[in-house]
Amino acid sequence: MQVSGYASYATNPYAQTRASSRTSSTAAGTTDESASGSSASKTSAADAFLAEARKTPAQRIREDWLARHKMSEDDLKTMDDKQREAVEKDIAEEIKRKLTGQDSQRGAVVNLSA
């Protein structure tokens, strides 16, 4: 038993999606301007990737900490000085712990007598 259209899908998994998107865009009467819009989105995706790749490890750790605590930089700015200082201290401790490798050693106690 052979499924119709399966052979082309097996050789190129994107063939059907590209063909269907072309026919739907042609049927909708779109022009090349929409195609250039998709290249702009690819550029913005590439720019977003490069912006993420250019971040320092400390910046990534900071953003991760803020995301885990459901906070943003704007939230930090609106906090009073004592709260912000406490949060910044926690972030600095985590950055230091992760960058020095102490984080990977936490809880790594193994019973070797067994």
C-alpha positions in Angstrom: 0.0 0.0 0.0 1.4 3.4 -1.0 0.3 6.7 0.3 -0.1 9.3 -2.4 2.4 12.0 -2.2 4.5 10.2 0.4 7.5 9.6 -1.9 8.1 13.2 -2.6 7.7 13.9 1.2 10.2 11.3 2.1 12.9 12.8 -0.2 12.2 16.4 0.7 10.1 17.1 3.8 9.7 20.7 2.8 8.5 20.1 -0.8 4.8 19.8 0.1 4.8 22.8 2.4 6.6 25.0 0.0 4.4 23.9 -2.9 1.2 24.4 -0.9 2.3 27.8 0.3 3.2 28.8 -3.2 -0.2 27.8 -4.5 -2.0 29.4 -1.7 -0.1 32.6 -2.1 -0.6 32.6 -5.8 -4.3 31.8 -5.4 -4.6 34.7 -2.9 -3.1 37.0 -5.5 0.0 38.1 -3.5 3.0 39.7 -5.1 6.7 39.6 -4.7 6.4 42.2 -2.0 5.1 39.6 0.4 8.1 37.4 -0.5 10.5 40.3 0.4 8.6 40.6 3.7 9.5 37.0 4.5 13.1 37.7 3.8 12.9 40.7 6.2 11.6 38.3 8.9 14.5 36.0 8.2 16.8 38.9 8.6 15.2 39.9 11.9 15.4 36.3 13.1 19.1 36.3 12.1 19.5 39.6 13.9 17.8 38.2 17.0 20.1 35.2 16.9 23.2 37.4 16.6 22.1 39.6 19.4 21.6 36.6 21.6 25.0 35.2 20.5 26.8 38.4 21.3 25.6 38.4 24.9 28.1 37.7 27.6 27.5 34.7 29.9 26.8 37.1 32.8 24.1 38.8 30.7 22.5 35.4 29.9 22.6 34.4 33.5 21.0 37.7 34.5 18.2 37.3 32.0 17.7 33.7 33.0 17.4 34.7 36.7 14.9 37.5 35.9 12.8 35.1 33.7 12.8 32.4 36.5 11.5 35.0 38.9 9.1 36.5 36.4 10.7 39.9 36.5 12.0 42.3 33.9 14.6 45.1 33.9 11.7 47.5 34.1 10.5 45.8 37.2 13.9 46.3 38.8 13.9 50.0 37.9 10.5 50.5 39.6 11.6 48.7 42.8 12.7 50.7 45.8 16.4 50.8 46.6 16.5 48.1 49.2 14.6 45.6 47.2 16.6 46.2 44.1 19.8 45.9 46.0 18.7 42.6 47.4 17.8 41.3 43.9 21.0 42.6 42.4 22.9 40.8 45.2 21.1 37.5 44.4 21.8 37.9 40.7 25.5 38.7 41.4 25.8 35.6 43.6 24.3 33.4 41.0 26.6 34.8 38.3 29.6 34.3 40.4 28.5 30.7 41.4 27.8 29.7 37.8 30.9 31.3 36.2 33.3 29.8 38.8 31.7 26.4 38.4 30.6 26.2 42.0 27.0 25.6 40.8 27.9 22.2 39.3 29.5 21.1 42.5 26.4 21.8 44.6 24.7 18.7 45.9 27.2 16.4 44.2 27.8 14.2 47.2 28.2 10.6 46.3 28.4 7.7 48.7 31.5 5.8 47.5 31.3 3.1 50.2 28.6 1.2 48.4 
